[in-house]
């Protein structure tokens, strides 16, 4: 019985052999979708031009960094305001001879200080803002080039290497902060336990 040409029959009979996503009716996002009429999609294998690289890799990463900064900035502001409030409260309670309340305020302030240090809000905010600034500088440099220079493989390589170095450095900073956090909390001490 006849089959539609896009149906895989197997073993070489009838239709053709299709790999994931490479025929018009594929349900997977393979290379065919990249060549389609819609917006560019990264298949992580095909070479792309610098404009697509900026659209698919750099701008989303820059948006990620910029999206994280307000959260950590607000958290830092909360910590600083809380520290100021607790310091003033402790002073007021000490002046009013309410040592019990001064002790409670001091204990809460110490706990909040420990939490602020453990969460690494200041370091994360610095890391994200530094990465966003560096990526922004790389994009501004690229946009300032003439079209002839943008066609140069040397300049394209410089753009990619600069951006990927920034991404890698930020990723390694995040990884090392996670490892240090686990080591300081005792999760990574398997050799000492046994």
C-alpha positions as CSV (number, residue, x, y, z in Angstrom):
1,X,0.0,0.0,0.0
2,X,1.4,3.5,-0.8
3,X,2.8,5.7,1.9
4,X,3.4,9.4,2.0
5,X,6.9,10.3,0.9
6,X,7.9,11.6,4.4
7,X,7.1,8.4,6.3
8,X,10.1,6.3,7.3
9,X,9.6,2.8,6.1
10,X,12.9,1.4,7.3
11,X,15.5,-0.6,5.6
12,X,15.6,1.4,2.4
13,X,12.1,0.6,1.1
14,X,9.7,3.4,0.0
15,X,10.4,6.7,1.8
16,X,13.7,8.1,2.8
17,X,15.7,8.0,5.9
18,X,15.2,11.0,8.0
19,X,17.1,12.1,11.1
20,X,15.5,13.9,14.0
21,X,14.1,17.2,12.9
22,X,15.3,17.2,9.3
23,X,12.1,16.8,7.4
24,X,9.1,19.2,7.2
25,X,6.7,17.4,9.5
26,X,9.2,16.7,12.3
27,X,8.0,17.3,15.8
28,X,11.6,17.8,17.1
29,X,13.6,21.1,16.8
30,X,16.3,19.9,14.5
31,X,18.3,21.7,11.8
32,X,15.3,21.9,9.6
33,X,13.7,24.3,12.0
34,X,16.8,26.5,11.9
35,X,16.5,26.9,8.2
36,X,12.7,27.5,8.3
37,X,10.9,30.8,7.8
38,X,10.5,31.6,11.5
39,X,13.0,33.4,13.8
40,X,16.5,32.0,14.0
41,X,16.9,29.1,16.5
42,X,20.2,27.8,17.7
43,X,20.7,24.1,16.9
44,X,24.1,24.4,18.7
45,X,25.9,22.8,15.7
46,X,25.5,25.0,12.6
47,X,27.8,27.9,12.0
48,X,26.2,31.3,12.5
49,X,27.0,34.8,11.6
50,X,27.9,37.4,14.2
51,X,24.5,39.0,14.1
52,X,22.9,35.7,14.9
53,X,25.5,35.0,17.6
54,X,24.6,38.3,19.3
55,X,20.9,37.5,19.0
56,X,21.1,33.8,20.1
57,X,23.9,33.9,22.7
58,X,25.0,37.3,23.8
59,X,21.8,39.3,24.2
60,X,20.0,36.5,26.2
61,X,23.0,36.1,28.5
62,X,23.2,39.9,29.0
63,X,19.4,40.0,29.7
64,X,20.0,37.2,32.3
65,X,22.7,39.2,34.1
66,X,20.6,42.4,34.0
67,X,17.6,40.5,35.2
68,X,19.4,39.2,38.3
69,X,20.9,42.6,39.3
70,X,17.7,44.3,40.7
71,X,16.9,41.3,42.9
72,X,20.3,41.3,44.5
73,X,20.4,45.1,44.7
74,X,17.1,45.0,46.5
75,X,18.4,42.3,48.8
76,X,21.5,44.3,49.6
77,X,19.4,47.4,50.3
78,X,17.2,45.3,52.7
79,X,20.3,44.0,54.5
80,X,21.8,47.4,54.9
81,X,18.5,49.0,56.1
82,X,18.0,46.1,58.5
83,X,21.5,46.5,59.9
84,X,21.0,50.2,60.5
85,X,17.6,49.6,62.1
86,X,19.0,46.9,64.4
87,X,21.9,49.0,65.4
88,X,19.7,52.0,66.2
89,X,17.2,49.7,68.1
90,X,20.1,48.1,70.1
91,X,21.3,51.6,71.0
92,X,17.9,52.7,72.1
93,X,17.2,49.6,74.2
94,X,20.6,49.9,75.8
95,X,20.0,53.6,76.6
96,X,16.6,52.7,78.1
97,X,18.2,50.0,80.3
98,X,16.3,47.2,78.5
99,X,19.2,44.7,78.3
100,X,16.8,41.8,77.5
101,X,15.5,43.6,74.3
102,X,19.0,44.8,73.4
103,X,20.2,41.2,73.6
104,X,17.3,40.0,71.4
105,X,18.0,42.7,68.8
106,X,21.7,41.9,68.9
107,X,21.0,38.2,68.4
108,X,18.7,38.9,65.4
109,X,21.2,41.3,63.9
110,X,23.9,38.6,64.2
111,X,21.7,36.0,62.6
112,X,20.9,38.4,59.7
113,X,24.6,39.2,59.3
114,X,25.4,35.6,59.0
115,X,22.7,35.0,56.5
116,X,23.8,38.0,54.4
117,X,27.3,36.7,54.4
118,X,26.3,33.1,53.6
119,X,24.0,34.1,50.7
120,X,26.8,36.1,49.1
121,X,24.5,38.9,47.9
122,X,27.2,41.4,47.6
123,X,29.5,39.1,45.6
124,X,26.7,38.0,43.3
125,X,25.7,41.6,42.6
126,X,29.3,42.6,41.9
127,X,29.8,39.5,39.6
128,X,26.6,40.1,37.6
129,X,27.1,43.8,37.2
130,X,30.8,43.3,36.2
131,X,29.8,40.7,33.6
132,X,27.0,42.8,32.2
133,X,29.3,45.8,32.0
134,X,32.0,43.8,30.2
135,X,29.5,42.2,27.7
136,X,28.0,45.6,27.1
137,X,31.4,47.0,26.3
138,X,32.1,44.1,23.9
139,X,28.8,44.7,22.1
140,X,29.4,48.5,21.9
141,X,32.9,47.8,20.5
142,X,31.3,45.4,17.9
143,X,28.6,48.0,17.0
144,X,31.3,50.7,16.5
145,X,33.1,48.7,13.8
146,X,32.6,49.4,10.2
147,X,30.8,46.8,8.1
148,X,34.1,45.9,6.4
149,X,35.7,45.2,9.8
150,X,32.7,43.2,10.9
151,X,33.3,40.9,8.0
152,X,36.9,40.2,9.1
153,X,37.3,36.8,10.7
154,X,39.9,38.3,13.1
155,X,37.2,40.7,14.5
156,X,34.5,38.0,14.6
157,X,36.9,35.7,16.5
158,X,37.7,38.6,18.9
159,X,34.0,39.2,19.5
160,X,33.3,35.5,20.2
161,X,36.4,34.9,22.3
162,X,35.8,38.1,24.4
163,X,32.1,37.2,25.1
164,X,32.8,33.5,25.8
165,X,35.6,34.4,28.1
166,X,33.3,36.7,30.1
167,X,30.6,34.0,30.2
168,X,33.1,31.3,31.2
169,X,34.7,33.5,33.9
170,X,31.3,34.3,35.4
171,X,30.3,30.6,35.3
172,X,33.5,29.6,37.0
173,X,33.0,32.2,39.7
174,X,29.6,30.8,40.3
175,X,30.9,27.2,40.4
176,X,33.7,28.0,42.8
177,X,31.3,29.9,45.0
178,X,29.0,26.9,45.1
179,X,31.9,24.5,45.9
180,X,33.3,26.8,48.6
181,X,29.8,27.0,50.1
182,X,29.4,23.2,50.2
183,X,32.9,22.8,51.7
184,X,32.2,25.3,54.4
185,X,28.9,23.7,55.3
186,X,30.5,20.3,55.5
187,X,28.9,18.6,52.6
188,X,32.1,17.9,50.8
189,X,34.0,16.2,53.6
190,X,33.5,12.5,52.7
191,X,37.2,11.7,53.2
192,X,37.3,13.1,56.8
193,X,34.1,11.2,57.8
194,X,35.3,7.7,56.8
